[in-house]
Structures are given as C-alpha cells and as structure tokens.
Amino acid sequence: MASLFTPCFLLFTAILALVSLQALASHPGPLQDFCVADNSSRVLVNGFVCKDPKAVTAEDFFLAAKLDMPRDTKMSKVGSNVTLINVMKIAGLNTLGISLARIDYAPLGENPPHTHPRATEILTVLEGTLYVGFVTSNPENKLFSKELRKGDVFVFPQGLIHFQFNPNPYKPAVAIAALSSQNPGAITIANAVFGSKPMISDDVLAKAFQVDKKTVDWLQAQFWADNHN
C-alpha cells in the first residue's frame, strides 16, 4: 500500500506545484499604463486588444459627452434615461475597470429593477430626490432601501437587483453613477423575463409567478423598451 501511495502523493504534489506557479505568474491588474481598445482588430479576447501605444492620443481618453445637459425622459415608458459612458464610448477605458453613467428621471420616473452582472455601482444624487434600494440573494431576499436627497450617496453591490425611483410628481431628478467595470452590462428584469427573444413559454412564467397564462400573455405583448443609450 505504501509503495502505491507514494507515487500518487508525489504526482499530486507536482501538479499542485505547477498550478501554484501558474497562478503566481498571472496578474489580475493592468501590466502597463494603459491598453487603449483597438476597435479595428478582429482578434476576440475577453475585452479588447490593445492599440499600438505609439498610435495612442489624448482623444482615446476623451469624450465630449455633454453630461451637464438634461436628457429626454419623455420617450421612455418608465420615465428615465441612462447615458452610459463605457469602453464602447471611450477606448481608453479598456482594462481599467471603471465606467460612468448619468441618469435622468422624469417626475415619478424610475430606473426599473435591474442588475449589473459585472459591476458594483455607487450613485450620487445631483438634483431632486430618489427612493433607491437593492434586494439580497435567496433565500432572504431582504430589501435595503433609502430615500436620497441632493448630495447623498448609495452603493448597489454587484449582481444584485436594484432600482431608483423619483417620488416627486412635479420635479425631475438627476444622478451620476460610477461602475466597477469597463462594460458593466445591464439586465432589466421585466425586459428579460417578459421581453426575451424568443419568448419564454407562458407555462413556465405562469408557474413561476403564480398567475394565469392570460396575464403572462398580456405582459409579453407589451413593448419592453430599453432606457439606456
């Protein structure tokens, strides 16, 4: 038994050592000052291939985004407009793990329940009042909510369902959010569940939401517009 155990143990130790060396050789952060996205490259990687540093200019880190200007919220059924500045807008954000958004809310408008699969969000109110919150994962599904006023800050942990609502029926609200990813992604819950392409079976949704199929069919027939641009 001992003679059989020893080779297995030595093999396991050798494999563990190789894995450890490979882990030590990797680096989770950028290994250079910047890696401006090369949008012309056809190479597929997790993110974007780096542009030749000699071809990089200040314009790669700049966008005349006009974030000081109000956005149109009238075209949105939910009464909000999210202006996201990510790596698709500024190539210099590639590998830097950050993006920015301006969110405009009409009176009684909301940024409906959604998640960011790749980012934590920190939001501050510039104008108006917002009722915000997020819900923890199963099984607790605990709601953490707060009413924010101008200058207040709130954090939404990565991947958790969260929302913002303007409770004022007369005045709009504005917020700025920073997100911990160059491409945070957004999954609006209602859009994903009832507006998927192709549609999820109404049998599945009727069972999941404990409603009849007519209700599901009505919800699926609605126009689930995106409030991001």
C-alpha positions in Angstrom: 0.0 0.0 0.0 2.8 2.4 0.9 4.5 1.9 -2.4 1.3 2.7 -4.3 0.5 5.7 -2.1 3.9 7.4 -2.5 3.8 7.8 -6.3 0.3 9.2 -6.2 1.3 11.6 -3.5 4.3 12.8 -5.4 2.2 13.2 -8.6 -0.4 15.2 -6.7 2.3 17.4 -5.2 3.9 18.0 -8.6 0.5 19.0 -10.1 -0.2 21.3 -7.2 3.2 23.0 -7.6 2.6 23.6 -11.3 -0.8 25.1 -10.7 0.7 27.3 -8.0 3.4 28.5 -10.3 0.9 29.3 -13.0 -1.2 31.3 -10.5 1.8 33.2 -9.4 2.7 34.0 -13.0 -0.7 35.6 -13.6 -1.6 39.2 -12.7 -5.1 40.4 -12.1 -4.4 44.1 -12.8 -3.0 46.0 -15.8 0.7 45.4 -16.6 1.1 48.6 -18.4 0.0 52.2 -18.1 -3.0 51.7 -20.4 -4.4 49.4 -23.1 -6.5 51.5 -25.4 -9.1 49.3 -27.2 -8.2 48.6 -30.8 -11.7 48.5 -32.3 -10.4 47.6 -35.7 -8.9 44.3 -34.5 -10.6 41.1 -35.4 -9.0 39.2 -32.6 -11.5 38.0 -30.0 -10.4 38.3 -26.4 -12.1 39.0 -23.0 -12.2 42.7 -23.5 -10.4 44.4 -26.4 -7.0 44.0 -28.0 -4.5 46.8 -27.1 -3.9 49.6 -29.7 -0.3 50.2 -30.5 0.8 52.7 -27.7 2.7 54.8 -30.3 -0.7 55.4 -32.1 -2.5 56.4 -28.9 -3.5 60.1 -28.5 -5.4 62.1 -25.9 -8.5 61.7 -27.9 -8.5 58.0 -26.9 -9.2 59.1 -23.3 -11.7 61.9 -24.1 -15.4 62.2 -25.0 -17.4 65.4 -25.4 -20.3 63.6 -23.6 -22.2 66.8 -22.5 -23.2 65.2 -19.2 -24.1 68.6 -18.0 -27.1 68.6 -20.4 -30.6 67.2 -19.4 -31.6 64.1 -21.3 -35.1 63.4 -22.8 -37.2 61.2 -20.5 -40.5 61.5 -22.3 -39.7 58.8 -24.8 -39.3 56.2 -22.1 -42.3 54.3 -20.7 -40.5 54.1 -17.3 -39.6 57.8 -17.3 -35.9 57.6 -17.2 -32.9 58.0 -19.5 -29.5 56.3 -18.7 -26.5 57.7 -20.5 -23.7 55.2 -20.1 -20.0 56.1 -20.8 -18.2 52.7 -21.1 -15.4 51.3 -23.2 -17.5 51.4 -26.3 -17.6 55.2 -25.9 -14.0 55.8 -24.6 -11.5 53.3 -25.9 -9.0 54.3 -23.2 -11.2 52.7 -20.5 -10.1 49.2 -21.7 -8.7 47.1 -18.8 -9.2 50.0 -16.3 -12.3 48.5 -14.7 -14.5 51.6 -14.5 -17.4 53.4 -16.3 -19.8 56.2 -15.7 -23.5 57.0 -16.2 -25.8 60.0 -16.0 -29.3 59.0 -15.1 -32.3 61.4 -15.7 -35.6 60.8 -14.0 -38.9 62.4 -15.0 -41.4 63.2 -12.2 -42.5 59.8 -10.9 -40.0 58.2 -13.3 -37.8 55.2 -12.4 -34.8 53.2 -13.4 -36.6 49.9 -13.0 -35.3 46.8 -11.2 -32.2 45.6 -12.9 -28.8 44.0 -12.3 -25.2 44.7 -13.4 -23.6 41.3 -13.8 -20.1 42.6 -13.9 -20.1 45.7 -11.7 -20.8 47.3 -8.3 -22.4 50.7 -8.6 -22.0 53.8 -6.5 -24.6 56.5 -7.1 -24.9 60.2 -6.0 -27.9 62.4 -6.5 -27.2 65.7 -8.2 -30.8 67.1 -8.2 -34.1 66.1 -6.7 -35.0 63.1 -4.5 -34.7 59.4 -5.2 -36.1 56.3 -3.4 -33.5 53.6 -4.1 -32.9 50.0 -3.0 -31.5 46.6 -3.7 -32.6 43.0 -2.8 -30.3 40.3 -1.5 -30.0 36.8 -2.9 -32.1 33.8 -2.0 -33.3 32.7 0.5 -33.5 36.0 2.5 -34.4 38.4 -0.4 -34.0 41.2 2.0 -34.7 44.8 0.8 -32.3 47.5 1.7 -33.8 50.9 0.7 -33.3 54.6 1.4 -34.6 57.9 0.3 -31.7 60.0 -1.1 -31.5 63.8 -1.4 -29.1 66.0 -3.3 -25.5 65.1 -2.4 -26.4 61.7 -0.9 -24.5 58.5 -2.0 -25.7 54.9 -2.1 -24.0 51.6 -3.2 -25.5 48.7 -5.1 -23.5 45.5 -4.8 -22.5 43.6 -7.9 -25.1 41.4 -9.4 -28.0 42.3 -7.0 -31.3 43.5 -8.3 -31.7 47.2 -7.6 -33.7 50.3 -8.6 -34.1 54.0 -8.4 -37.5 55.9 -8.3 -38.2 59.6 -8.3 -41.2 60.0 -5.8 -41.7 63.7 -6.7 -44.7 64.1 -9.0 -43.6 67.6 -10.1 -39.8 67.8 -10.3 -37.3 65.7 -12.2 -34.2 64.2 -10.6 -30.6 63.6 -11.8 -27.9 61.2 -10.6 -24.4 60.2 -11.5 -23.2 56.6 -11.1 -19.8 55.0 -11.3 -19.5 51.3 -12.0 -16.6 49.0 -11.4 -16.3 47.6 -14.9 -15.4 49.0 -18.3 -18.5 47.1 -19.5 -20.9 46.6 -16.5 -23.8 45.2 -18.5 -27.4 45.7 -17.5 -30.3 43.1 -17.2 -33.6 44.8 -16.7 -35.7 42.2 -15.0 -39.1 42.9 -16.7 -37.5 43.2 -20.1 -35.5 39.9 -19.7 -38.4 37.9 -18.3 -41.3 39.1 -20.5 -39.5 40.6 -23.5 -37.0 37.9 -24.3 -36.4 36.8 -27.9 -37.7 34.2 -28.4 -40.3 34.4 -25.6 -40.1 32.2 -22.6 -43.0 29.7 -22.5 -46.1 31.1 -20.8 -46.4 27.8 -19.0 -43.0 28.5 -17.3 -43.8 32.1 -16.4 -47.4 31.3 -15.2 -45.9 28.7 -12.8 -43.1 30.9 -11.7 -45.2 34.0 -10.9 -48.3 32.0 -9.8 -50.6 33.8 -12.3 -52.7 32.6 -15.2 -51.3 32.3 -18.7 -53.6 35.2 -19.9 -51.8 37.6 -17.6 -48.4 36.3 -18.8 -49.5 36.7 -22.5 -50.6 40.2 -21.8 -47.3 41.1 -20.2 -45.4 39.5 -23.1 -47.4 41.6 -25.6 -46.2 44.9 -24.1 -43.4 46.9 -25.7 -40.4 46.4 -23.4 -38.2 49.4 -24.3 -34.6 50.0 -23.1 -34.0 53.2 -21.2 -30.2 53.0 -21.9 -28.4 54.9 -24.6 
